[in-house]
C-alpha cells in the first residue's frame, strides 16, 4: 500500500476520533454552575460510578471507584470534560499527538475498566479507542494533516510530536 494513502487514512481516523471527543466534551461543559461541567453531568457521573461499582469483577477497581471517584464525582466529571476537550482539540488539530494519545490510552483504560461488566458494547468502544491511541502515538499521526508536521520541521527527533 502506498505510504501516503496509509498516512491519509490514519490522519482521517485521528481527526474523526478527535471530533468525537470534542463533541463529547462540549456536551458536558458549561460555565455555570460549576466551572467545567453541567450540574446534570455532575449528577450523571455520580449515578454512573454508583451503577458501575455494583458487582464490579475487580475488587481493587471497585474500591477505587467507591473510595476515590464517588466522593469526588463532581470533580471527576469536570476532569473528564476537560480531558475530552483537550483530547478532541489536540487530535483534531494534530498537536502533540503522541503525548495526547498516551493520555487518551489512560482515558480509554479508565472508562473501560469502569464499564467492564456492562457488556461487550462499551468494552469494544474502549478497546478501539485504546488501540487507536496506541497507533496514533507510535505512528506520530499528527505529522500528517496536523500541527505536529510544522513542529517536526524544527525539532524532527522530538518524541512529543
VENZILIN-V64889 format. One record per residue. SS is DSSP state (H for helix, E for strand, - for the rest). PSI is psi in degrees with one decimal (none if undefined). D_FIRST is the distance of its C-alpha to the first C-alpha in Angstrom with 1 decimal. Layout:
BEGIN
ss,psi,d_first
SS,PSI,D_FIRST
SS,PSI,D_FIRST
END
This chain:
BEGIN
ss,psi,d_first
-,140.7,0.0
-,130.1,3.7
H,-39.0,6.2
H,-37.8,8.6
H,-36.9,7.2
H,-43.5,7.2
H,-42.5,10.5
H,-43.9,11.8
H,-46.2,11.3
H,-40.1,13.1
H,-40.2,15.6
H,-44.7,16.4
H,-42.6,17.1
H,-43.9,19.1
H,-42.9,21.1
H,-45.1,21.8
H,-38.3,23.1
H,-44.5,25.0
H,-38.4,26.7
H,-45.7,27.6
H,-42.0,29.3
H,-45.0,31.0
H,-45.0,32.4
H,-45.2,33.6
H,-42.8,35.2
H,-30.8,36.9
H,-22.6,38.3
H,-8.4,40.2
-,142.2,41.4
-,165.7,44.7
-,-9.4,47.2
-,152.3,50.1
-,-25.3,51.6
-,159.5,49.5
-,-42.0,47.4
-,6.7,43.9
-,151.1,44.1
-,157.5,46.0
H,-36.8,49.0
H,-44.1,47.3
H,-37.7,44.2
H,-47.9,46.6
H,-39.5,48.4
H,-39.7,45.3
H,-42.7,43.9
H,-43.4,47.2
H,-43.0,47.2
H,-42.4,43.6
H,-42.9,44.3
H,-46.7,47.5
H,-48.8,45.8
H,-22.4,42.9
H,-16.5,45.3
-,127.8,47.4
-,33.0,46.8
-,137.0,43.8
-,-18.3,42.6
-,105.2,42.4
H,-36.6,45.9
H,-36.0,44.8
H,-33.9,42.5
H,-42.7,45.1
H,-42.0,47.5
H,-43.3,45.2
H,-43.8,44.9
H,-42.5,48.6
H,-27.5,50.0
H,-53.4,47.6
H,-45.2,45.5
-,-47.9,48.2
-,-19.0,50.9
-,31.8,48.5
H,-37.6,46.7
H,-40.7,47.3
H,-41.6,46.0
H,-38.5,43.0
H,-44.2,42.4
H,-44.9,42.6
H,-38.5,40.2
H,-36.2,37.6
H,-46.1,37.9
H,-43.7,37.6
H,-42.7,34.6
H,-39.2,32.8
H,-45.8,33.6
H,-47.5,32.4
H,-45.5,29.2
H,-48.6,28.7
H,-48.3,29.4
H,-43.0,27.5
H,-41.2,24.3
H,-42.2,24.6
H,-9.2,25.3
-,41.7,23.0
-,128.5,26.0
-,41.4,26.5
H,-47.3,23.6
H,-41.5,23.6
H,-47.3,27.4
H,-33.9,27.5
H,-36.3,24.8
H,-41.5,27.1
H,-38.9,29.9
H,-33.8,27.8
H,-40.8,27.3
H,-42.3,31.1
H,-49.3,31.7
H,-40.3,29.5
H,-44.1,31.3
H,-52.0,34.7
H,-31.9,34.5
H,-41.9,32.8
H,-35.4,35.7
H,-39.8,38.2
-,18.9,36.9
-,-29.8,36.2
-,14.1,38.8
-,2.9,38.2
-,168.1,35.8
H,-29.6,32.2
H,-60.0,31.4
H,-37.7,31.9
H,-41.7,30.5
H,-43.0,27.2
H,-48.1,27.0
H,-29.0,27.9
H,-42.2,25.5
H,-44.4,22.6
H,-46.0,24.0
H,-50.5,24.5
H,-25.9,21.1
H,-44.4,19.5
H,-40.9,21.8
H,-44.7,21.0
H,-41.0,17.3
H,-42.6,18.4
H,-46.3,20.8
H,-38.5,18.6
H,-3.5,15.8
-,57.6,18.5
H,-15.2,17.1
H,-6.6,20.0
H,-2.2,18.8
-,122.7,16.6
-,39.4,18.9
-,169.6,21.7
-,-24.1,24.8
H,-24.4,23.5
H,-41.3,21.8
H,-45.0,25.4
H,-36.6,26.8
H,-24.2,24.3
H,-30.9,25.5
H,-38.0,28.9
-,73.1,28.2
-,-34.6,24.8
-,3.2,25.6
-,131.4,27.0
-,-12.2,25.8
-,-26.4,27.0
-,none,24.3
END
